[in-house]
Structures are given as C-alpha cells and as structure tokens.
C-alpha cells in the first residue's frame, strides 16, 4: 500500500489582518493518521493510505453604548472600503466585534438558523446554513472582501462568537463557537477546502468529539474519547477514517461522511501513553502503535514516530483548536 494523508486539518490561530484566510490554512496531522498493516501469518508492515455601493448595514438603535459604537465604527470603515480598499483598513475591521442584535434584520434572520443549529449541537444543520448560496452575500452585506466578527448570548450557558471571512482571492471561512448546556463548547468551521467541528470543554478535558472532512480529496477523520486533566487522552480513543464522495457537493458529502469508514480503537494510560502492543517489526522502524482495526486475518495499526510520542496526542493534534487561539 502507498502513503497518503488521510487528514490535513486546519488548526492555526487567526491573524486578524489583511491576508484574512491565512488563518484558515491547512495543518498536516499525518502523524496521527498513518495506518500500518500486519498479517497474522507472516508479519509484514507497510504504510497504508493514511485536509458602486451595497447595503451599508444597520445603524445603532440605542444610545452611545460600546456596542453601538462598535457597529458605527464598522459601518464607517466598510463604507470607506467600498470606495477605496486598503489592507490597513481591513486590519482595523478585523479587530472589531459587533453584537449580532445590533445589526440589520436581514443579518440577524440569516444567522438565526445557524445559531439554532449550534444550540442543538447539530453539526449537519449548522454546516447546511453556512453552505447556503446566499450566506456570505447576506452576512457580509455584499462585500466581496471582508471580515465580520459577531458575538451574542446563549442564554445562561455563556456567550457565543463567530467570524465570517472573504479574502482577496475569493476564499471563504466561517467559524463559530457556541456553549452547550453540558458545559462543553461546540465549534464548527467551514472553508472552501474543509469542514470540521469539535465538541469539548474549553479547558480541553473530559469527553470530546472532533472531526474533519477534506473537500479537496474527500478524506474524513474523526476522534472520540476522553481527555485527562493534563489534556491527554485516557481510556478508549476511537478513530474513524475513510473517503467520501464529493461529486454531489460539500453538503451531501458531509451528510454522508460516515458511509464508508474504518474504525480504529486504542487504549491510553492515565498519563496519556498508548497501551496497545506494538508489533516488533514496527518497533524496529521506530514506530509506536496507538490504535488498531482488524479485518479478517489482517490487523491495521495507526502509528506515530516513537521519538515524537510526547507531543503526538495534544488537543490540537486531535482536532481541538479554533481560529481565535
């Protein structure tokens, strides 16, 4: 079998400046998604195939509040951008966060479906909202190049936040983080090249789920398990990997993401070390197995470099990171 990246996940922190979608780039997490095949009868390991003027928006209805001032400043800068675009002004816009309730009715109504999906923990519905044809047209008020940052209250659970980007190259990114009733954060990020999400406590402990679909090659990977107080996996870690048909578009591909997957399972000690036995031939190659899947008389192992195991299972490597970090 040949080498291939099953997942290239997007986890870098956001750079609130002119080159907007630099923050939504791709990070290689190949170290966690390489499978090794071992035959029971004749152990032999090889690598297997492993990311003019539009609506100038609302004017504040209230008095001279901080929220109203933020919206006024944003509207002024966006109007100037329509007349004469500069990267310096765009950097200023990237630093402004507006309370959604202050914006136009069109924007609020368009965002409502996404917020309801996030509150319900429904990744499929959340992605459908962002992939709607008019999402960026409405949420960026017809700006071809722009960034808007929104925030709002999620009842008694805390505040949510969202960033919407469209850059000079026509690339798009929407990221939203929403607090759930169980105390965990639900994060969804949609770009032109990837859809990913996770559910995890903000301190990166406890039960978590993370997943990513690469819209370039259709590769899919998900992780589910528990993170210790040291932010390392403990107990059972389940990894699902597969390939998704992209021919009918991103939305349908995401809905069908689990149609053809291989499930690997591993066990981790309380100090975050994999406890699965690594076959001798993999040990000789400097690899440590951390999960396996059995198919007939063949066992497939997910491995990492033995000399890099200390940093192999951080929350970031497991898909838990957002563009604001």
C-alpha positions as CSV (number, residue, x, y, z in Angstrom):
1,X,0.0,0.0,0.0
2,X,1.1,3.6,-0.6
3,X,1.4,6.6,1.5
4,X,-1.3,9.2,1.6
5,X,-2.5,11.9,4.0
6,X,-5.9,10.9,5.3
7,X,-6.4,14.3,7.0
8,X,-4.9,17.7,6.8
9,X,-6.8,19.7,9.5
10,X,-7.0,23.4,9.9
11,X,-5.8,24.5,13.4
12,X,-3.7,27.6,13.2
13,X,-4.6,30.7,15.2
14,X,-6.2,33.6,13.4
15,X,-4.2,36.6,12.1
16,X,-6.6,39.4,12.1
17,X,-5.1,41.3,9.3
18,X,-5.2,41.8,5.5
19,X,-4.5,38.3,4.3
20,X,-7.6,37.0,6.0
21,X,-7.8,33.4,5.1
22,X,-4.2,32.7,6.1
23,X,-5.8,31.8,9.4
24,X,-7.9,29.1,7.8
25,X,-5.0,27.3,6.2
26,X,-4.2,23.6,6.5
27,X,-2.0,21.9,9.0
28,X,-0.6,18.4,8.4
29,X,-1.6,15.9,11.1
30,X,-0.3,13.0,9.2
31,X,1.5,11.7,12.3
32,X,-1.9,10.5,13.7
33,X,-3.4,9.1,10.5
34,X,-0.9,6.6,9.1
35,X,-2.0,3.0,9.2
36,X,0.3,0.0,9.3
37,X,-0.8,-3.5,8.1
38,X,0.3,-6.6,9.9
39,X,-0.6,-10.1,8.6
40,X,-1.0,-12.7,11.3
41,X,0.6,-15.5,9.3
42,X,3.6,-13.5,8.1
43,X,4.0,-10.2,9.8
44,X,4.9,-7.6,7.3
45,X,4.3,-3.9,7.8
46,X,3.9,-1.3,5.2
47,X,2.3,2.2,5.2
48,X,-1.3,2.4,4.1
49,X,-3.0,5.4,2.7
50,X,-3.3,7.4,5.6
51,X,-7.1,18.4,4.8
52,X,-20.9,51.1,-6.7
53,X,-22.5,50.6,-3.2
54,X,-24.3,47.9,-1.3
55,X,-26.2,47.8,1.9
56,X,-24.1,49.7,4.4
57,X,-25.7,47.7,7.2
58,X,-27.6,48.8,10.3
59,X,-27.1,52.0,12.3
60,X,-27.3,51.6,16.0
61,X,-30.8,52.0,17.5
62,X,-29.7,52.7,21.1
63,X,-27.7,55.4,22.7
64,X,-23.9,55.9,22.8
65,X,-23.1,52.4,24.1
66,X,-20.0,50.5,23.5
67,X,-21.9,48.0,21.3
68,X,-23.5,50.8,19.2
69,X,-20.1,52.5,18.9
70,X,-18.5,49.2,17.5
71,X,-21.3,48.9,14.9
72,X,-20.9,52.5,13.9
73,X,-17.2,52.2,13.5
74,X,-17.5,49.0,11.5
75,X,-20.1,50.6,9.2
76,X,-17.9,53.6,8.6
77,X,-14.8,51.5,7.8
78,X,-16.8,49.2,5.5
79,X,-18.2,52.2,3.6
80,X,-14.7,53.6,3.1
81,X,-13.5,50.1,1.9
82,X,-16.2,50.1,-0.7
83,X,-14.9,53.4,-2.1
84,X,-11.1,52.7,-1.7
85,X,-10.0,49.3,-0.4
86,X,-6.8,49.2,1.7
87,X,-5.2,46.4,3.7
88,X,-4.6,48.7,6.6
89,X,-8.3,49.5,6.9
90,X,-9.2,45.8,6.6
91,X,-6.9,45.1,9.5
92,X,-8.8,47.6,11.6
93,X,-12.1,45.9,10.6
94,X,-10.7,42.5,11.6
95,X,-10.3,43.8,15.2
96,X,-14.0,44.9,15.6
97,X,-16.6,42.6,17.2
98,X,-20.2,43.5,16.9
99,X,-23.2,42.3,18.9
100,X,-25.4,40.5,16.4
101,X,-28.5,42.0,17.9
102,X,-27.3,45.4,16.8
103,X,-27.1,44.6,13.1
104,X,-29.7,44.6,10.4
105,X,-32.8,42.3,10.4
106,X,-31.5,40.5,7.3
107,X,-28.3,39.6,9.0
108,X,-30.0,38.6,12.3
109,X,-32.5,36.4,10.5
110,X,-29.8,34.8,8.3
111,X,-27.7,34.0,11.4
112,X,-30.7,32.6,13.4
113,X,-30.8,29.2,11.7
114,X,-27.1,28.7,12.4
115,X,-27.5,29.7,16.0
116,X,-30.4,27.3,16.5
117,X,-28.4,24.5,15.0
118,X,-25.4,25.2,17.2
119,X,-27.6,25.4,20.3
120,X,-29.0,21.9,19.4
121,X,-25.5,20.5,18.8
122,X,-26.5,19.7,15.2
123,X,-23.3,19.8,13.0
124,X,-25.2,18.8,9.9
125,X,-27.7,21.6,10.1
126,X,-25.0,24.1,11.1
127,X,-23.0,23.3,8.0
128,X,-26.1,23.4,5.8
129,X,-26.7,27.0,7.0
130,X,-23.1,28.1,6.1
131,X,-23.2,26.4,2.8
132,X,-26.4,28.2,1.7
133,X,-25.8,30.1,-1.5
134,X,-26.6,33.5,0.0
135,X,-24.8,33.0,3.3
136,X,-21.8,35.3,2.6
137,X,-23.9,37.7,0.5
138,X,-26.1,38.4,3.4
139,X,-23.7,38.1,6.3
140,X,-21.1,40.3,4.7
141,X,-23.7,42.7,3.1
142,X,-22.4,42.1,-0.4
143,X,-18.8,42.8,0.5
144,X,-16.5,40.8,-1.8
145,X,-13.6,41.2,0.6
146,X,-14.3,41.5,4.3
147,X,-14.4,40.1,7.8
148,X,-17.1,40.4,10.4
149,X,-16.9,39.3,14.0
150,X,-20.1,38.7,15.9
151,X,-21.0,37.8,19.5
152,X,-24.1,37.2,21.4
153,X,-25.6,35.5,24.5
154,X,-26.5,31.8,24.6
155,X,-28.9,32.0,27.4
156,X,-27.4,31.1,30.8
157,X,-24.7,29.0,29.1
158,X,-22.5,31.9,28.2
159,X,-21.6,33.8,25.0
160,X,-21.1,32.5,21.5
161,X,-18.8,34.1,18.9
162,X,-18.5,33.9,15.2
163,X,-16.1,35.1,12.5
164,X,-17.0,35.4,8.8
165,X,-14.3,36.0,6.2
166,X,-13.9,36.5,2.4
167,X,-10.4,37.3,1.2
168,X,-8.8,38.9,-1.8
169,X,-8.6,35.5,-3.6
170,X,-12.3,34.8,-3.2
171,X,-11.8,32.2,-0.5
172,X,-14.3,32.0,2.4
173,X,-14.3,30.9,6.0
174,X,-17.0,30.9,8.7
175,X,-16.1,29.8,12.2
176,X,-18.5,29.7,15.2
177,X,-18.1,28.6,18.8
178,X,-21.2,28.0,20.9
179,X,-21.5,27.0,24.6
180,X,-23.7,23.9,25.1
181,X,-25.9,23.1,28.1
182,X,-23.5,20.4,29.3
183,X,-20.6,22.9,29.7
184,X,-18.8,22.0,26.6
185,X,-18.1,24.2,23.6
186,X,-19.4,23.3,20.1
187,X,-17.2,24.6,17.3
188,X,-17.9,24.5,13.6
189,X,-15.6,25.8,10.9
190,X,-16.4,25.8,7.1
191,X,-13.9,26.9,4.5
192,X,-13.8,26.2,0.7
193,X,-11.4,23.3,1.3
194,X,-12.5,21.8,4.6
195,X,-15.4,21.3,7.1
196,X,-14.6,20.5,10.6
197,X,-16.1,20.6,14.1
198,X,-15.5,19.6,17.7
199,X,-17.3,19.3,21.0
200,X,-15.1,19.7,24.0
201,X,-14.8,21.6,27.3
202,X,-13.0,24.9,27.0
203,X,-10.2,23.6,29.2
204,X,-9.7,20.6,26.9
205,X,-10.7,18.0,29.5
206,X,-13.4,15.3,29.7
207,X,-15.4,13.7,26.8
208,X,-14.7,15.1,23.4
209,X,-15.5,14.5,19.7
210,X,-13.7,16.1,16.7
211,X,-13.9,15.5,13.0
212,X,-12.8,17.0,9.7
213,X,-13.8,16.5,6.0
214,X,-11.2,17.5,3.4
215,X,-13.2,19.0,0.5
216,X,-10.2,18.6,-1.9
217,X,-9.7,14.8,-1.7
218,X,-12.7,13.6,0.3
219,X,-10.7,12.2,3.2
220,X,-12.5,12.0,6.5
221,X,-11.2,11.5,10.1
222,X,-12.8,11.7,13.5
223,X,-11.7,11.2,17.1
224,X,-13.8,10.4,20.1
225,X,-12.6,9.8,23.6
226,X,-11.7,11.4,26.9
227,X,-9.0,14.0,27.8
228,X,-7.4,13.9,31.3
229,X,-6.7,16.9,33.4
230,X,-3.3,17.0,31.7
231,X,-5.1,17.4,28.3
232,X,-4.0,14.0,27.2
233,X,-6.2,11.1,26.0
234,X,-7.0,8.4,28.6
235,X,-9.1,5.3,28.4
236,X,-10.5,4.4,25.0
237,X,-9.8,6.5,21.9
238,X,-11.8,5.8,18.8
239,X,-10.6,7.0,15.4
240,X,-12.7,6.7,12.2
241,X,-11.1,7.2,8.8
242,X,-12.4,7.0,5.3
243,X,-13.1,8.6,2.0
244,X,-16.2,10.5,1.0
245,X,-17.7,11.0,-2.5
246,X,-17.6,14.8,-3.3
247,X,-19.3,14.6,-6.7
248,X,-22.7,15.8,-5.3
249,X,-21.2,18.8,-3.4
250,X,-19.9,19.6,0.0
251,X,-23.2,19.5,1.9
252,X,-24.2,16.0,0.7
253,X,-20.6,14.8,1.2
254,X,-20.7,16.0,4.8
255,X,-24.1,14.3,5.4
256,X,-22.6,11.0,4.1
257,X,-19.3,11.3,5.9
258,X,-19.6,8.1,7.9
259,X,-20.9,5.9,5.0
260,X,-17.5,4.2,4.3
261,X,-15.1,4.4,7.2
262,X,-12.7,2.2,9.1
263,X,-12.9,2.4,12.9
264,X,-9.7,2.1,14.9
265,X,-9.6,1.7,18.6
266,X,-6.8,2.3,21.1
267,X,-6.3,2.4,24.9
268,X,-4.4,5.1,26.8
269,X,-3.0,5.1,30.3
270,X,-3.8,7.7,32.9
271,X,-0.6,9.6,31.8
272,X,-1.6,9.7,28.2
273,X,0.5,6.9,26.8
274,X,-0.9,4.3,24.3
275,X,-1.1,0.8,25.9
276,X,-1.6,-1.3,22.7
277,X,1.3,-3.7,22.0
278,X,3.4,-2.6,19.0
279,X,4.4,-5.4,16.6
280,X,8.2,-6.0,16.6
281,X,8.6,-5.0,13.0
282,X,7.1,-1.6,13.6
283,X,9.3,-1.1,16.7
284,X,12.3,-1.7,14.5
285,X,11.1,1.1,12.2
286,X,10.9,3.5,15.1
287,X,7.1,3.5,15.3
288,X,4.7,3.1,18.1
289,X,1.1,1.8,17.6
290,X,-1.7,3.5,19.4
291,X,-4.9,2.1,17.7
292,X,-5.8,-0.9,15.6
293,X,-8.5,-2.3,13.4
294,X,-8.9,-6.0,12.4
295,X,-10.1,-7.2,9.0
296,X,-10.1,-11.0,8.7
297,X,-6.6,-12.2,9.5
298,X,-5.0,-8.8,9.0
299,X,-4.6,-6.1,11.6
300,X,-4.1,-2.5,10.7
301,X,-2.3,-0.2,13.1
302,X,-2.3,3.5,13.5
303,X,1.2,4.6,14.5
304,X,3.3,7.6,15.4
305,X,7.1,8.1,15.5
306,X,8.3,6.6,18.8
307,X,10.6,9.6,19.4
308,X,7.7,12.1,19.0
309,X,5.1,10.4,21.1
310,X,5.3,13.0,23.9
311,X,3.7,15.6,21.5
312,X,1.6,13.3,19.3
313,X,-1.7,13.5,21.2
314,X,-2.1,17.1,22.1
315,X,-5.7,18.6,21.8
316,X,-4.5,20.4,18.6
317,X,-3.3,17.1,17.1
318,X,-6.7,15.6,18.0
319,X,-8.5,18.3,16.1
320,X,-9.4,20.6,19.1
321,X,-8.3,24.1,18.1
322,X,-10.0,27.2,16.8
323,X,-9.1,30.2,14.7
324,X,-9.1,32.6,17.7
325,X,-6.4,30.7,19.6
